[in-house]
Amino acid sequence: MCSRLLVGLVLILSPAAIAADEAKPDQWQRLYHDATAQLRAAQDRRAELASQNTRLVQNIAELHKRLELAEDELTGLRRELDALAGQATAFPAVDPPAWVDTQWPLSSVDSRWIDQ
């Protein structure tokens, strides 16, 4: 990889050097140093991206665990709700006058119906 990049840079930049009257060694040295600096920067960036990718994979794994726990909790709550709904009755288990008083604000009117 490194040698391919270096050869590619030399081939690209060599026409400019050949076009000059005489290629000077310091120009070649500068081109070599520029190419190696770019290669080092690319390798550093690649290593940085790899470490960031590792961190993101770990975060995703933790989020999946948290999602599974939340789904399990939701399933448990739904089962509990279904069990409570099965136990519920249509009317409260109290005496009718108390139930009527809590349902209608005109309890005096309703009480004459209950007293009969």
C-alpha positions as CSV (number, residue, x, y, z in Angstrom):
1,M,0.0,0.0,0.0
2,C,2.7,2.4,1.0
3,S,4.9,1.6,-2.0
4,R,2.0,1.9,-4.4
5,L,1.1,5.3,-3.1
6,L,4.7,6.4,-3.3
7,V,5.2,5.1,-6.8
8,G,1.9,6.8,-7.8
9,L,3.0,10.1,-6.4
10,V,6.4,9.9,-8.1
11,L,4.8,9.0,-11.5
12,I,2.3,11.9,-11.2
13,L,4.9,14.4,-10.1
14,S,7.8,13.2,-12.3
15,P,6.6,15.0,-15.5
16,A,6.9,18.3,-13.6
17,A,10.4,17.4,-12.6
18,I,11.4,16.2,-16.0
19,A,10.0,19.3,-17.6
20,A,12.5,21.3,-15.6
21,D,16.0,21.7,-17.2
22,E,17.6,19.5,-14.6
23,A,15.9,17.6,-11.7
24,K,17.6,18.6,-8.6
25,P,18.1,16.1,-5.7
26,D,16.6,18.5,-3.2
27,Q,13.3,18.5,-5.3
28,W,13.2,14.7,-5.2
29,Q,13.9,14.8,-1.5
30,R,11.1,17.3,-0.9
31,L,8.7,15.2,-2.9
32,Y,9.7,12.1,-1.0
33,H,9.2,13.9,2.4
34,D,5.8,15.3,1.3
35,A,4.6,11.9,0.2
36,T,5.8,10.2,3.4
37,A,4.1,13.0,5.5
38,Q,0.8,12.5,3.6
39,L,1.1,8.7,4.1
40,R,1.7,9.1,7.8
41,A,-1.3,11.5,8.1
42,A,-3.5,9.0,6.2
43,Q,-2.3,6.2,8.5
44,D,-2.9,8.2,11.6
45,R,-6.4,9.1,10.4
46,R,-7.1,5.5,9.6
47,A,-6.1,4.4,13.1
48,E,-8.2,7.2,14.6
49,L,-11.2,6.1,12.6
50,A,-10.6,2.5,13.7
51,S,-10.6,3.4,17.4
52,Q,-13.7,5.5,16.9
53,N,-15.4,2.6,15.1
54,T,-14.6,0.3,18.1
55,R,-16.1,2.8,20.5
56,L,-19.2,3.1,18.4
57,V,-19.6,-0.7,18.2
58,Q,-19.4,-0.9,22.0
59,N,-22.0,1.8,22.4
60,I,-24.3,0.0,20.0
61,A,-23.9,-3.2,21.9
62,E,-24.8,-1.5,25.2
63,L,-27.8,0.2,23.6
64,H,-29.0,-3.2,22.4
65,K,-28.7,-4.6,25.9
66,R,-30.7,-1.6,27.3
67,L,-33.3,-2.1,24.6
68,E,-33.7,-5.7,25.5
69,L,-34.1,-4.9,29.2
70,A,-36.7,-2.2,28.4
71,E,-38.6,-4.7,26.1
72,D,-38.5,-7.3,28.9
73,E,-39.8,-4.8,31.4
74,L,-42.6,-3.7,29.0
75,T,-43.6,-7.3,28.4
76,G,-43.8,-7.8,32.2
77,L,-45.9,-4.7,32.7
78,R,-48.2,-5.8,29.9
79,R,-48.7,-9.2,31.5
80,E,-49.4,-7.5,34.8
81,L,-51.9,-5.1,33.2
82,D,-53.6,-8.0,31.5
83,A,-53.9,-9.9,34.8
84,L,-55.3,-6.8,36.5
85,A,-57.8,-6.2,33.7
86,G,-59.0,-9.8,34.1
87,Q,-59.7,-9.2,37.7
88,A,-61.5,-6.0,37.2
89,T,-65.3,-6.0,37.3
90,A,-67.8,-3.7,35.6
91,F,-69.0,-2.1,38.8
92,P,-67.1,-1.3,42.0
93,A,-67.7,-3.8,44.9
94,V,-69.3,-1.2,47.2
95,D,-72.9,-0.6,48.2
96,P,-75.0,1.2,45.6
97,P,-75.6,4.5,47.4
98,A,-71.9,5.1,47.8
99,W,-71.3,4.2,44.2
100,V,-74.1,6.6,43.1
101,D,-72.8,9.4,45.2
102,T,-69.4,9.2,43.6
103,Q,-70.8,9.0,40.0
104,W,-73.5,11.7,40.0
105,P,-73.3,15.2,41.5
106,L,-77.1,15.2,42.1
107,S,-77.1,12.6,44.8
108,S,-80.3,13.9,46.4
109,V,-82.2,13.1,43.3
110,D,-80.6,9.8,42.9
111,S,-81.1,8.7,46.5
112,R,-84.9,8.7,46.0
113,W,-84.5,6.1,43.3
114,I,-82.2,4.0,45.4
115,D,-84.5,4.1,48.5
116,Q,-87.4,2.5,46.6
